[in-house]
Amino acid sequence: MKETSQVVVEIKGVLGISKPFPQGGSWRLTIPKRVVERYELSDKIKRDVFFSYVFLDTDKGLLLLPLDKIVSPENIREALK
């Protein structure tokens, strides 16, 4: 049986726009400056903290979710709260 979930989100605003581009056989996506500031990504890199982005396929389109823990269903559910 396939598990389904419903997620309701409130859009607070647009933090930036980025256009994907091919490079080295993979697609790349730059992270807008305001996203870096909002999620303190520069500080995490300096402290060598794990973080990643999860690409979720939804019925409304693609949802990009920042995640600072190992990717697992439980951690994704927690991040969506």
C-alpha positions as CSV (number, residue, x, y, z in Angstrom):
1,M,0.0,0.0,0.0
2,K,1.4,3.4,-1.0
3,E,1.5,5.9,1.9
4,T,0.2,9.4,1.0
5,S,0.4,12.6,3.0
6,Q,-1.1,16.1,2.7
7,V,1.0,19.1,3.3
8,V,-0.4,22.6,3.7
9,V,2.1,25.4,3.4
10,E,2.0,29.2,3.9
11,I,4.1,31.0,1.3
12,K,5.9,33.9,3.1
13,G,7.5,35.3,0.0
14,V,10.0,34.8,-2.8
15,L,13.7,34.6,-1.6
16,G,15.1,34.5,-5.1
17,I,15.0,32.9,-8.5
18,S,17.7,30.6,-10.0
19,K,17.9,29.1,-13.4
20,P,19.4,25.6,-13.7
21,F,22.2,25.0,-16.1
22,P,24.1,22.0,-17.4
23,Q,27.8,21.6,-16.3
24,G,30.0,18.6,-16.2
25,G,27.3,16.1,-17.2
26,S,24.9,17.2,-14.4
27,W,22.4,20.0,-13.9
28,R,23.5,22.7,-11.5
29,L,21.4,25.2,-9.6
30,T,22.9,28.2,-7.8
31,I,21.5,29.2,-4.5
32,P,20.2,32.8,-4.3
33,K,22.0,35.1,-1.8
34,R,18.9,35.7,0.3
35,V,18.4,31.9,0.7
36,V,22.0,31.7,1.9
37,E,21.4,34.5,4.4
38,R,18.0,33.2,5.5
39,Y,19.2,29.7,6.2
40,E,22.7,30.8,7.4
41,L,24.4,28.5,4.9
42,S,27.7,30.3,5.0
43,D,27.9,29.7,8.8
44,K,27.0,26.1,8.3
45,I,29.8,25.6,5.8
46,K,32.3,27.4,8.2
47,R,31.2,25.1,11.0
48,D,31.3,22.0,8.7
49,V,27.6,21.3,9.5
50,F,25.7,18.8,7.3
51,F,23.0,20.3,5.2
52,S,21.3,19.3,1.9
53,Y,18.3,20.0,-0.1
54,V,15.6,17.4,-0.8
55,F,13.6,17.6,-4.0
56,L,10.0,16.4,-3.3
57,D,7.6,15.5,-6.1
58,T,4.1,16.8,-5.2
59,D,0.8,17.0,-7.0
60,K,1.4,20.7,-7.3
61,G,4.9,20.5,-8.6
62,L,8.4,20.4,-7.2
63,L,9.0,21.2,-3.6
64,L,12.6,22.0,-2.6
65,L,13.2,21.5,1.2
66,P,16.3,22.4,3.1
67,L,17.4,19.7,5.5
68,D,20.1,19.8,8.1
69,K,19.9,16.1,9.1
70,I,20.5,12.8,7.3
71,V,17.8,12.2,4.7
72,S,15.1,9.9,6.1
73,P,11.3,9.8,6.0
74,E,11.2,10.8,9.7
75,N,13.5,13.8,9.3
76,I,11.6,15.0,6.2
77,R,8.3,14.8,8.0
78,E,9.9,16.8,10.9
79,A,11.3,19.4,8.5
80,L,7.8,19.9,6.9
81,K,6.2,20.7,10.3
